[in-house]
Amino acid sequence: KEMALTLSSSWVMSCAFSPTMKYLASGGLDNTVSVFTKDKELACELEDHDGYVAGIRFIDDERILSGSGDGTCILWDVESRRAKNTFTGHSGDVMCVSVCEQNADVFASASVDATVRIWDIRLPQKNSC
């Protein structure tokens, strides 16, 4: 092991590095996306989900996607510490998110509602393919 972080929640369900390893984010049953610097400092806590955070993926060093037990996905801006967009459409918990390697504006979310939805972050919220 190279390092260890002490988290505020012992029920962590997801973690992800930013592309340049500037940040490490975690999320879990505390409904929060916690973002840490490479120096193990807490950069910010992103709180807008009404359910646990099951999936986290960075788009780039400044934008994170999260999927939640509340059935939503949120696009976060790390610098402003705010939600930029909330994607709704699943009727069950979102368990994971994946950013398209060929086009970072597109991501997929998988839910216990037995669907995978494809989203484009450039479109207004509530739009899925």
Secondary structure, 3 states (H helix, E strand, C coil): CCCCCCCCCCCEEEEEECCCCCEEEEEECCCCEEEEECCCCEEEEECCCCCCEEEEEEEECCEEEEEECCCCEEEEECCCCEEEEEECCCCCCEEEEEECCCCCCEEEEEECCCCEEEEECCCCCCCCC
